[in-house]
Amino acid sequence: MAIKIAPQYVSVEDFKTYTGIDLYEELNGGEDPQLFLRDRENEIINYVNLQSWRPITRWIYENKFSPDQVDAFREAILIQAKYVFLNGNVFENNGIDPETGVKFGKNEREEAAISQAAIDKLMVEGIITLKMRTRF
């Protein structure tokens, strides 16, 4: 099994269109833009899978989400990518605030890791829900 490097749901071009930020220029010499976006996808996928009873990638593959829900999922990934781009990755710095040097507790780190705007987008579209509406 090969390691997936390219993002599956959003592209570098999608990010540039959504934010106006060209990751190839802004991450010059640093992280690969595709890996950056793939990591943001994984953060959102893992968050949804931990918060909801529905495995999101399987439901997308089986067409159990509406096109609007899939679009909201993609937008949540873009929101998360912009959030991490502008604020840094809490997972990578072990929850240490780079400005103050103070380490976040577990709850603060979990709260700061995922963009609240991305969470709101997923909740509004019904992607994150604990209420089971149908069986598979």
C-alpha positions in Angstrom: 0.0 0.0 0.0 1.4 3.4 -1.0 1.2 6.4 1.2 -1.4 8.9 -0.1 0.4 12.2 -0.6 -2.0 14.2 -2.7 -5.2 15.5 -1.1 -8.4 13.7 -2.2 -11.1 16.4 -1.7 -9.4 19.7 -2.3 -6.5 20.9 -4.5 -3.9 23.6 -4.1 -5.8 25.5 -6.8 -9.1 25.2 -4.8 -7.2 26.7 -1.8 -5.9 29.6 -3.9 -9.4 30.2 -5.4 -11.0 30.1 -1.9 -8.4 32.2 0.0 -6.3 34.0 -2.6 -3.2 32.5 -1.1 -0.9 30.6 -3.3 0.6 27.8 -1.2 3.4 27.2 -3.7 4.7 30.7 -3.1 3.8 31.0 0.6 5.3 27.7 1.7 8.4 28.4 -0.3 11.1 25.9 0.7 8.9 24.6 3.5 6.2 22.1 3.6 4.9 20.7 0.3 1.5 22.3 -0.4 -0.1 19.0 -1.3 1.0 17.4 2.0 -0.2 20.5 3.8 -3.7 20.1 2.4 -3.7 16.3 2.8 -2.9 16.8 6.5 -5.8 19.3 6.8 -8.1 16.8 5.1 -7.0 14.1 7.6 -7.7 16.5 10.5 -11.2 17.2 9.4 -11.9 13.5 8.5 -10.6 12.3 11.9 -12.6 15.0 13.7 -15.8 14.1 12.0 -15.2 10.4 12.6 -14.6 11.0 16.3 -17.6 13.3 16.7 -20.2 11.4 14.7 -21.5 7.9 14.2 -21.0 8.1 10.5 -17.6 7.3 8.8 -17.4 10.3 6.5 -15.2 8.9 3.7 -17.3 5.7 3.4 -20.6 7.7 3.3 -19.2 10.0 0.6 -18.0 7.0 -1.4 -21.4 5.4 -1.1 -23.2 8.6 -2.0 -25.1 8.8 1.3 -24.3 12.5 1.6 -26.1 15.1 -0.5 -24.0 17.2 -3.0 -24.5 20.2 -0.6 -23.0 18.1 2.3 -20.0 17.1 0.2 -19.5 20.7 -0.8 -19.7 21.7 2.9 -17.2 19.0 3.8 -14.8 20.3 1.1 -15.3 23.9 2.4 -14.6 22.8 6.0 -11.3 21.4 4.8 -10.5 24.7 3.1 -11.5 26.6 6.2 -9.2 24.4 8.3 -6.3 24.8 5.9 -6.6 28.6 6.0 -6.9 28.4 9.8 -3.7 26.4 10.2 -1.9 28.4 7.6 -2.6 31.6 9.5 -2.3 30.3 13.0 0.1 27.4 12.9 -0.5 23.8 13.7 -1.2 23.1 17.4 -0.5 19.4 16.8 3.0 20.1 15.5 4.1 22.4 18.2 2.7 20.1 21.0 0.3 22.8 22.1 3.0 25.4 23.1 1.9 28.9 22.3 4.8 30.3 20.2 4.3 33.9 21.5 4.2 33.2 25.2 5.9 29.8 25.5 3.0 28.6 27.6 1.8 25.0 27.0 -1.9 24.4 26.4 -3.6 21.8 28.5 -5.2 18.9 26.7 -8.7 20.5 26.4 -7.3 23.9 25.2 -5.1 22.1 22.6 -8.1 20.0 21.3 -10.2 23.2 21.2 -7.5 25.2 19.3 -6.6 22.4 16.8 -9.8 22.5 14.7 -11.2 25.8 13.4 -14.6 26.6 15.0 -15.7 27.9 11.6 -15.0 24.5 10.0 -16.9 22.8 12.9 -19.9 25.1 12.4 -19.9 24.4 8.7 -20.0 20.7 9.3 -22.8 21.0 11.9 -25.0 23.3 9.8 -25.0 20.8 7.0 -25.7 17.9 9.4 -22.4 16.1 8.8 -21.6 16.2 12.5 -24.6 14.8 14.3 -25.0 12.3 17.0 -28.6 11.6 16.0 -29.0 8.5 13.9 -31.6 9.2 11.2 -31.3 6.1 9.1 -29.7 2.8 9.1 -27.0 2.1 6.5 
